[in-house]
Amino acid sequence: MPIFFGWYRWAPKLVAFRNDWCTQCQCERLTFGRLTIDFGHFFWIPIIPLGVWTRWYCSNCNMDPAESAETKRPVRILTWLLVSPLAIVVAIPVWKNDPTVQGGFTLFLLVAAAGAFVFTSWWAFKPLGNTHDSRRSKVQPYASDECPLCSGTIMSSMPKKECSSCGAEHRPFEKANDVLGPTM
């Protein structure tokens, strides 16, 4: 019998906004913070409260702006470990002068095997691109006095800026205090 489990995100509400670097769009975008109350469910019955969370979404692609669009290094190395031996195995009949392999096809097999090995080696071990944090540090804070959510006026009350109409807060990126986690 299959076991159904997962989580619910209840009562989503847009509560914050800021400029951020979106790794999916590869440019600076306006992002929105969505507050949800999360529960773990078992057979669709909410059982475990998981807390109140704020998650950030790009205004253009609706994805997490910090989620990497690049292939992770372990996947690259695994691909290299699978493709490289395959390229060598394909070239073995050529190296043994197998009579069933024709002349032009011999050259093709050698070039294809060498090309697959060189490409996957380069791809697996090339340096990863700039980190999200290095790109994010160059993003300018949201500067308009108009709320992007409701077009209301942003009040600059100390210590934070928030919209007078909808109450959305401007949360510029802060290195020390910007992790996905429960909202206090």
C-alpha positions in Angstrom: 0.0 0.0 0.0 1.5 3.4 -0.9 2.1 5.9 1.8 1.1 9.5 1.0 3.0 12.2 2.9 4.2 15.8 2.2 3.5 19.3 3.3 0.9 22.0 2.9 1.7 25.7 2.6 -1.4 27.5 3.9 -2.4 31.1 3.8 0.1 32.5 1.4 0.5 36.3 1.7 2.9 38.7 0.0 4.6 40.5 2.9 7.9 41.9 1.5 9.8 42.9 -1.6 13.3 43.7 -2.7 15.7 43.8 -5.7 17.7 40.6 -6.0 19.7 38.6 -8.5 17.6 35.8 -10.1 19.8 32.8 -11.2 17.0 31.6 -13.5 16.6 34.9 -15.4 20.4 35.7 -15.0 19.7 39.4 -14.2 18.5 41.7 -11.5 14.8 41.4 -10.8 12.2 42.5 -8.3 11.5 39.6 -5.9 8.6 39.1 -3.5 8.5 37.5 -0.1 5.6 35.1 0.4 4.7 34.2 4.0 3.1 30.8 4.5 2.1 28.5 7.4 3.5 25.1 6.7 2.2 21.7 7.9 3.4 18.2 7.3 0.7 15.8 6.3 0.2 12.1 6.3 -2.5 10.7 4.0 -3.6 14.4 3.4 -4.3 15.0 7.2 -2.2 17.9 8.5 -0.3 16.5 11.5 3.0 18.3 12.1 3.2 22.1 12.2 6.4 23.2 10.5 6.3 26.9 11.3 5.8 30.2 9.6 8.1 30.7 6.6 9.0 33.5 4.2 10.0 32.3 0.7 11.3 34.6 -2.0 10.1 34.5 -5.6 11.2 36.3 -8.7 8.5 38.6 -10.2 9.4 37.5 -13.7 9.8 33.7 -13.6 8.1 33.0 -10.2 11.1 30.8 -9.1 13.3 31.0 -6.1 15.9 33.6 -7.1 18.7 31.8 -5.2 18.0 28.4 -6.7 20.9 27.4 -9.0 20.2 26.8 -12.6 23.5 25.1 -13.2 24.1 21.4 -13.0 25.7 20.5 -9.6 29.3 19.3 -9.6 28.5 15.7 -8.2 26.1 15.2 -11.2 28.8 16.4 -13.6 31.4 14.0 -12.1 28.9 11.1 -12.2 28.2 11.9 -15.9 31.9 11.9 -16.5 32.4 8.6 -14.7 29.6 7.1 -16.9 30.4 8.6 -20.3 34.3 8.4 -20.2 34.4 4.6 -19.9 31.7 4.2 -22.5 33.8 6.3 -24.9 36.8 4.0 -24.3 34.7 0.8 -24.7 33.3 2.2 -28.0 36.9 2.8 -29.2 38.3 -0.7 -28.2 37.3 -2.5 -31.4 39.2 0.2 -33.4 42.3 -0.2 -31.2 42.2 -4.0 -31.7 41.9 -3.6 -35.5 38.6 -5.4 -35.6 37.9 -6.5 -39.2 34.2 -5.8 -38.9 34.9 -2.1 -38.4 35.2 -0.2 -41.8 37.9 2.4 -42.5 35.9 5.7 -42.4 33.9 4.4 -39.5 37.2 3.7 -37.6 38.1 7.4 -37.8 34.6 8.4 -36.7 34.7 6.1 -33.7 38.1 7.4 -32.6 37.1 11.1 -33.0 33.7 10.5 -31.3 35.3 8.6 -28.3 38.1 11.2 -27.9 35.5 14.1 -28.2 33.2 12.6 -25.7 36.0 12.0 -23.2 37.5 15.5 -23.6 34.1 17.3 -23.5 32.8 15.4 -20.4 36.2 15.9 -18.7 36.1 19.7 -19.4 32.4 19.9 -18.4 32.8 17.9 -15.1 35.8 19.8 -13.8 35.4 23.3 -15.1 35.0 26.0 -12.5 31.4 26.8 -11.5 30.1 30.3 -12.4 30.0 33.2 -10.1 28.1 32.5 -6.8 24.7 33.9 -6.1 26.2 36.0 -3.3 28.8 37.6 -5.5 26.2 38.7 -8.0 23.7 39.6 -5.3 26.2 42.0 -3.7 26.1 44.2 -6.8 22.3 44.6 -6.8 21.0 48.1 -6.0 18.3 48.3 -3.4 14.7 49.1 -4.4 14.6 52.9 -4.7 11.1 53.9 -5.7 8.6 55.4 -3.3 5.8 53.4 -4.8 4.9 49.9 -3.6 5.3 47.3 -6.3 2.5 45.2 -4.9 -0.3 47.8 -4.5 1.1 51.0 -5.9 0.7 52.6 -2.5 3.3 54.9 -0.9 6.3 53.5 0.9 6.8 55.1 4.3 10.4 55.4 5.5 9.7 54.8 9.2 12.7 53.8 11.2 14.2 51.2 11.1 12.3 49.8 8.1 10.4 50.9 5.0 6.9 49.6 4.5 3.9 50.4 2.4 1.2 52.5 3.9 -1.6 50.7 2.1 -0.8 47.0 2.1 1.9 46.9 4.9 4.5 45.1 2.7 8.0 45.6 4.0 11.0 46.5 1.9 13.7 44.0 3.0 17.0 44.7 1.3 19.4 41.9 1.1 21.6 41.5 4.3 24.4 38.9 4.2 24.2 37.9 7.9 20.4 37.7 8.2 19.1 36.3 4.9 18.5 32.5 5.2 15.4 30.6 4.4 13.9 29.8 7.8 11.1 30.4 10.2 9.9 33.9 10.6 9.9 35.1 14.1 
